[in-house]
Amino acid sequence: MSAASVGRRSWPVRTLGSEDRASFLSVDSHAFGATMPGELIESERDTFEEARGIGAYAGDDLVGIATAYSYRLSVPGAVAPAAAVSWVGVLPTHRRRGVLSALMAHQIHSVHEAGIEPLAILWASEPQIYGRYGYGSATRAYSCTVPRDSRALQAGVPHDPELRLRLADPANWALTAEVYAAVAAARPGVPERDERWWRRAVRDIPALREGRSELRCVIAEDDHGVRGYARYATKQDFADFGAGVVFVREVMATDAAALAALYRYLFDLDLMASTELWNVPVDDPLLHWLTNPRRAKPVLGDALYVRLVDLPRALSSRTYAVELDVVLDVVDELCPWNAGRWRLAGGPAGGGCERSTAPADLSLDVTQLGAAYLGGFALAELAAAGQVSELVPGALPLATSAFAHSPAPWAPAIF
């Protein structure tokens, strides 16, 4: 029996309204072990889409919640609508009883029935949870802590004497929007930002600072305009004055010289002892530029998860690095409309996907298809882990090359 049938029978799920907001926030607080400050709750109204909030019930009691945002996500060669799943939580009194399965099944089926978003995406609070619902780990990033050093970067890193650094109002998102848009156009996994999402990206709520400074912004520019920016905060250690920490929220640039200039600045601020970066793309040049990358102690982690809700539309929404024509045999227990054999034909100009009765070249679960979708995980890598089967010799290396993408996919912020 599928997760959908079990969930829907056991825990009724319905769309929530404004009258359910207090109960919604209460479930979230219990599920995540924290109470959101009022300023943050009010700020969240800017992006919250009330019609997409859902709840699972035990009688009259709300016991589980979830919602989604209407995203436009950069995918290889294009931009695709995506349901950005968030606020997923279950009361601790109702864990491991099928509540989450009911929510996930209801949400995915609703997204499919709406016919707008072929993809669903999320950041997983616990990575072991979402594979059972068809979400594949699609992007990775690393965190690191760079000790302060005016020579943290090697002498030969890109440099442009025309670049200038200056401090700017961190709330002035319009000043940096073109840089962000340029990065989003080139790198899968980066969502478009409208005014609402920019306000969220630059918000600075005092109750969340935890002793840090107000948010700051430095930009790298030349006579033609802004080429990069970093938003960051600092925290001084007054018990050991001069041992402060720089916390980087976001750093982006349109070229290597601008990125290097911003890193030099962040790694050599007075009275700071180190700089913490929480979300660096796996192919970022930083580790190649550092004089001693070992001191930065990089830690690799999972980031964005991708779920194909409408398989043929999703596979037709992106381009492929090389020409391919393969038949995929896909397993998808939660979404039977995705299951079965599909012919995928495409290349750098685009692709198309349709039902097929031909023998399959590759066999895989929809979870692995989600992992490979943005180009962050190679199908050959997944095959080596026993998660993709090559049924026709030569199909695997061809599909691996076609799904690949450079630069690597990356998600700049948790939603």
N, C-alpha and C positions, 0 to 999 in steps of 0.2 A: 504494500500500500504506500502511496506517495506521501511526502511531507504535506502536500497541499490538502489531501483528503483528511488526514489525521487532524491537521491544524484547524481546518474549517469546521469540522464536526465538533471538536472539543472546546474551542474558544471562539465565540462569536467576535468578529472584527467589524468595526464600523468607522466611518469618517467622523472626525471630531469637529466641534465648533468652538466658538469663542467662549461659550459657557463651560467648556471642559478645560480651559487653560490652567486653572489652579490645580486640578487633578493631574494634568499632563506634567506640570512642573514638579509636582510631588513625586510622581513615579520616577522622573529623571533624577531627582535628588537622591532617592533611595537606591536607585540602580547604580549610580556613579559615585555614591559616597560623598557628595559635596552639595552645598547649597549655593546656588548662584546669587551673586549680589544683585540688588535691584537695578543698578545701572546697566549691568550686562543683560538682564532680562529685557529691559526696555530697548536696548540696542539691537537685540535679536529680532525685534518686531520688524525691523527694516527689511530683512531678507526672508523672514518666515512666511511660507505660503500656507495659509490656514486651511485651504481646501485639500491639502495633501497630507494633513495630519491624520493618523489612524490610531485606533486603540483596540486592544483585546480585553474582553470583559469576562469576569466571573460573576454571574448575576448582574447586579447593578454596579459592581466595583471595577474600576479601571485597573488592570494589572499589568499591562504591557503597552508600549507606545513605539511609534516610528513615524518618520515623515521623509520628505524628499524635496530638494530644490530643483528648479528647472534650469539646467546648465546647458551651455554650449561648449563642448570639449574639443580641444585640438586632437585630431587623430592623424595618422600618417597621410599627408597630402590633402587634408580637408578639415572641416569642422563638423561635428555631429551633435545632435541633441542627446542629452544624457540625464537620467534621473539620479541626482546626487543624494544618496540615502544618508540620513543623519538622525540624531536624537533617538536611537534605538535602545530601548531598555525594558527590563522586566523586574517587577517587584521581587525582592529576595525571598518572599514567602511563596513565590510561584515559579521559581527557577526549575529548569530541567523537567518540565511537565508539558512541553509542546507549545507554550505560549509564543516563543520566538518563531517557531515553525509556522504557526498560524499567521503571524504578522508578515513574515517574509513571503509566504505563498500569496497572501492577499495582495500585498504590495506589488509583487512581480506580475501577477495576473492583471492587476489594475493598470499597470504601466503598459502592458501588452495590449489590453483592450482599448486604451486611449489612442494607440497607434501613432504617437508622436516621437517617443524616445526609443530607439533600438538598443540602447545601452543603459545599464544601471551601474553606478560606481559608489564606492565608499572607502573610508578609512576604518580599519578594524581595530576596535579596542582590544580584542583578543584574536590573534590570527588563526587559531584552530577552529573558530566558529563557522566562518562564512563559506568555506569550500563546500559544505554539504548543501548549500543553496545555489551553487553554480558560480560563485565569485572566485576568480583566479587572481593571485597576487601578480599584478601587472607592472608595477614600478618599484624601484628600490632607491634609496638614498643613504648617505652616510652622515653621521654627526662627528664632530671633532672639536678639540680644544687646542688652540694654537697659543703657545707661550709668547708673551710680548717680546719682540725683538725687531729692531730697525732693519735687520738683515734676515728677517724670516723668509723672504723670497730670494731665490737665486739672482745673481747679477744679470743673467741673460734673458729674463722674462720680458715679454713685450712691453715696450715703452713708447709713448708718444709725447714729445715736448709741447705739443699744442694743447694737451689736456690741462684743464684746471679743475680743482676741487673747491667746492663752497658748500656751506651749510644752508639748508633750505627749511621752510616750514614743513614738518612731517605730514601735516594734514592736507597739504597741497598736492593731492594725488594727480591732478591734471598735468603737473610738471613732469611726472614720471610715467604717465600712461602710455606714451608712444614707445618707450623702451620695453615696457611689459608686453605690449601688443606685438612688437617685433620678435620677442622671445617666444611668445605663444604661437606665432605663425610658423616657427621653425621646429618647435619641440612638442611632440605629442604628450598629452596628459595635462597640459596647462589650459585652464578654462578661460573663456572670455570674462572680462570684468566690466559691468556697467556701473553707473554711479553708486548704486546700492552696495555692490560688492567691493567697490573701492573704499567707500566709507567704512566698511567692516575691516578691510585690510589695513587701514591707517588709524583705526580707533585706539584710544589710549585711556583705559578706564583705571583711575587711581586705585580702586580696590583690588585690582589684579597685579599691581606693580611688584608687590612683595619686596619692598625696599629699593627697587630699581628707580632710576631717573625717569623723567618723562621721555616719551618717544622722541628720537632725533632722526634727522635725515641728512645725508651728505650726497651730493651729486657730482658726477664727473662730466664735464662739458667742454666743448671747443666753440669756435666762432659760429659753427653751424647748428649748435643745439646740444641737448642732453644726450649723452651716450651710455650712461649708467647711473645707478643709485644704490644706496644701502640705507635701510631703516634699522635702527638699533637703539638699545638703551644701555646704560652703565649702572653698575652697583659698586659702591665703595665699601671696603672693609675697614671700618674705623678702629677695630681692634688691632689691625695690622695695616696701618695706613700705607697706601700705595699698592696694595694687593687686590685691587678692584678687578671686576670682570666686565667685559663687553659682551652683551647678548645680542646677536644679530637676528633680526626678525626676517629680513628678506634682502638679498643682494642680487641685482640683475644688471646685465650690460649687453650692449649690442656687438661688442668686439672685445678681443683679448686684452688690448692695451687698457681699455677703460676698466675691465674687471680687475686687472692686476693693480691699477692705481687705487681702486677701492679697497682691495685686500691690504695693500701697504698701509693705507690710512688706518684700517680697523686693527691691524696688528701692532700699531705703535702709538697708541694714545697714552698720554701722560697719566701717571698714577694708576694705570691698569696693569695687571699681571698676566692676563690671558684673555682670549677671545673665543667665545663659544658659538659655533655654527651648528644648528640643529638639523639642517635639511639641505645637504649639498648633492647635486646630481652626480650619479656614479661616473659620468665621463667628464666632470668638471676638471679643468687643468690644475686645480689647486695642489693636489698631492704631487704632481710633476714639478710644480714651481717651488714648493717648500724646500729650504735648504736641508732640513731634517724632518721628513714626513713622519718618522716614527714617533717623534715627540708629540705630534698632534693626536695620537691614539685614535685613529678613525674607527668607527663602529658602523657596520653595514646593517641596515634594517629594511623591513618591508614598508610600503607606503600605500599607494592606491590599489584597490581591488576593482576588477572589471567583470561585469556579468552581461553576456549577450542575451537580451530579452527577445529581440526579433533577429534571429540569426542571419537570414538572407539580406535584410536591410543593413545590418551592422557590417557584414563582410563586403557589401556593395558600397559602403560609405567611405572606405579608405582606398588609398592607392597601394601598390606593391612594388618592391624594389626591382624585381625582375619579372619577366613574363612567366606565368604559370597557368596550368590547366590541370586541376586535380579534383578527385572525388573524395570527399570527407565523409566518414561514417561517424556520426556524432551521437553520443549518449547524453540525454537530458531528462532525468526522471521528473523534475519539477515542472518543466515546460515541454509537454509532449509535442507541441507544434514545431519545436526545434530538432527533435530527434529524427534520426534516419540519415539517408545519404544525400549529399549536396554536391553539386558541381560548382567549383569556384574557378573562374577564369578571369585573369586580370594582369595588370602590369603597371608601369609608371603613370599611365594615363587614367587609370581607374580600374574597377572590377565589377563583375556581375556574379550573382549566385542564384542557383535554381535547383529544384528537386531533380534527382537523378535516379535511374534504375541501373546504371552502369556499376560494375564492380568497384569497390572502394580502393583508393590508393593508401589512405591513412585512416586510422581509427583512433578516436580520442573522446574524452569527456568534455562537456561544455566548459568545465572549470579550466582545463588546460587551454582551450581556445581563448578564454578570457585572459589568461596569463600571457599568451603570445600576441594578443590583438594589437597592442600599442607598439610592439617591437622590442619590448624590454626583456623578454625571456625567449630564447631560441627553442624552436620545436625540437631540434636535435638534443638540446640539453634536457628537455622534458622526456624525450624518448630514452635517453640514457638513465633516467630515473624510473623507467618502466611505466610512464604515464601517457605515452603516445606510441602507437604500433604502426610500423611501416609494413604495409601489405604488398606493395609493389616496389621492387628495388629501384632506387633513384628518386622516388617521390619525396623522401624525407629531406635530403639536402636541397632539393629544388624549393620545397615549401619553406624550409628554414631561411633560405636566402630571400625569398619573396616577402616574408613577414617581417624581416629585419628592418630596422630604421636607425639612422644616425642623423642628428644627435639622439641619445637615449631618451626615452620618455621620463617625465618628471612631473610631480605634482607639487606646486609651490606652497600650498597652505591647506590645513585641515579645515573641513567645513562641518 
